[in-house]
Amino acid sequence: MPDLRRRARALARRWWPMAVAVPLGAVAGAGYAVVSHPSYASSAYVVVVPQTQGENANAVNFAQAYGRLTGQPQVLLGAAAETHHSVATLAALVRGTTSPDAPVIEITGTGRRPEDAVENAGAVARSLISFGNAGSKETGVKLVQLAAAAEPDAPASPSAALDTAVGGAAGVLLGTLVMLTRRRTDPAARPGTGPAAAAAAVLPVQAETSPVEQGVYR
């Protein structure tokens, strides 16, 4: 029973940073999910159509190129005027993604309200179509809206489960760092220190002096 208590105390001394940091991190993550403003996301889809049959591969390449241009000022200028955002603000609210196999561009807009997300995605989609079609004669492709942005039913963030998990993971990292720091600064954990090392250092001295002591007592 005493051995069990000593082991429990040793484990508690070693692992208390982890036991404290993980719950605190999870609570902090959950608290962030509660107090942070919700953000909604909505996506509009644009398809690149080749003007000549048999040019599907070319359409895919142009879709990837236009997808990378989604956040560029030359595309966002028209959408910024429509949404009353600056180009820099709109660039942070909208992103474009593409598929390596299909000539489709997904334009995702975000906002604090569902209608803001729809407006941002739709405005950038229309601006991209206008920008791309201005050079259709040179590129040989045309941009067409495949699907309009729809109003989301629920916010995309924050997510209570995800934020709690992230907070717990941060607690694991912090607790591990504290444990490593404590181990480096603990003299008992260093090589050549502690009671065993001290005893080993004393024993040779005793061994050297013992013959002298024996001579004295003789």
N, C-alpha and C positions, 0 to 999 in steps of 0.2 A: 504493500500500500504506500509506504513512503517513497519507493522507487517510482511508482506511478505518478505521485504528486510532483516529484522532481522533474520527471519527463514532461509533464504538462506545463510546469512553470518554464522549463527550457524552451518548449515549443512556443509558448506565449511570448517570451522575450524575443525569440527569433522572428516570429511571423506577425507581430502586432502591427507593423507598418502596413502590411497588406490587408489585414483585417479591418483597419481603419480607413485606408485610402479607397478601397474598392466601393464600399457602401457610400462614402462621401461623394465619389465621382458619379455613381449612379444617381444619387439624389440631385446633384448639380445638373446632370443631363436632363433629368425629368423636370427640374425647375425651369431650365431654359426652354423646354418645349411648352411649358405653361405660359411663360411671360412673353415669349417672342411673337412677333407679328406673323400671321399666316401668309403664305405665298401660294398663289394659284398658277397653274401652268395649262396652256392650251396649244395645240399643234395644228398648223395648216400644211397641206401637202401640195407640192408643185412637181409636175412631171415634164421631162424634156422629151420632145417628140421630134424624130428626125424628119427632114423634109424629103429625103430620098429613101426609098425602101432598101432594106439590107444594111442600114447604117446604125443598127442598134448599139453596137459596141462604141461607136462614136458618140451616141447620145449618152451612154453611161459615163464616158469620160467628161463630157461637158457638164453633166449633172454634178459630178464631184468637184469640178472647177467652180461652178456657180454656188455650190454649197459652201465652199471656202470663202466666197465673196459676200456671203450673207451679212457678215458683221463689218463689212468695209464701208467707209463713208460714202463712196459713190452709189452704193445701194441704199444706204440708210437715210440719205438726204430727203428723199420724197416722203418716206415713212415718218421721219422726225417732224416734218411740217404737219402731217396728218394727225399724229398722236400728241403734238405739242410737247414733245421731249427734245432734249438736245441729242445730237448724234452720239456723244459719249454715254449719256444715260441710256439711250435705246440699245446701244451695243452691249451694255451689261444686262439688259432685260431679254434679249433675243439670241438664240443660237440656231445654227443650221447643221443638220446631220444628213449623211448620205449612205447609200448601200453600195457595196462593190459589185453587186449583180443586177441592180435595177436602176433605171434613170429617174429616180424619185428623190426629191429633196424634202426633208421634214424640217419645218421652221417652227420652233417652239418658243412661244412668248410667255413671260411671267409677269405677275402683277399682284398687288395687294388685294384686288377684287377680281372675281371671275371675269367680269366684263373688260377689265384692264388687260388681262392676259389674252383674251380674244382679240381685242383691238390691236395690241402690239404684234401678235402673230399675223393677223390678217393684213395689216398695213405693210409689214416687211415683205410678205408674200407678194402682194400687188406691186410693190416697188421693185422686187427682184424680177418679176415677170416683165415689167415695163423696161427695165434695164437690159435684160437678156434679149428681148424681142427687137430692141433697137438695132441690134447687129445680126439679125437672123439671116440676112443675105450673105454675110461673110462666114458665119458659123455653120449654116445649113441646118440649124435646129430651131425649134420654137418651144417656148415655155408656156405651159397651160396649167391652170389651177386644177388639181385633182380632187381635193377636198378642202372645204372651208374649215376654219377653226370653230370648234364647238365649245360652249361654256362648260367648264368643269363642275362636277358635283361636289368635290371635296378639295381641300387645299393639298398641294403637293408637299408642303413642309409648314411647320415642323411635324416630325413624326415622333410621338412619345416613345415608342418602342426603340426606334433607331437612336434617338438622342440619349436615352437611358443606357443603351448598349455602348455607345461611344463614350459616355461618361465613365462607365464601369471599366472599359478598356484603358482609358486615361488613368484611372485609379490603379490598375494593375501596373502600368508603367511607372507611375510615381512611387508606388510601394516598393517595386523592385529596385529603383534607384536609391531609395532611403536604406533598404536592406544592404545594398552593396556599399554604400557610404559608411554605414555603421560597422560593417565587417572590416573595412579598411582601417577604421580608426580604433577598433577594439584590440588592445594589446594581446589579449588571450588568443586572438585569431591569427596573429602574425607568426611566421616560422621563427623558432628560436626564442620564443617568449612564453610566459605562462609558468605555472607551477612545475610542470614536467621538465621544462628547459632549465629552470632554476635549480631543481634537484640534480639534474645531470651536470650542471656547472660546479656544484658543491662537491660532488662525489670524488672527482680527481684530486681535489685539494685534501680531502680527508685521507685518500689513499696515499698521498705523498707524505703527509705528516704523521701517519700512524706508526711508521718505524721509529721515528724520533720519540714519539710518545712512549713506545714500548721500551726504548733505551733508557728513558728517564725513570720509568717505573722499575726497571731492573736494578 
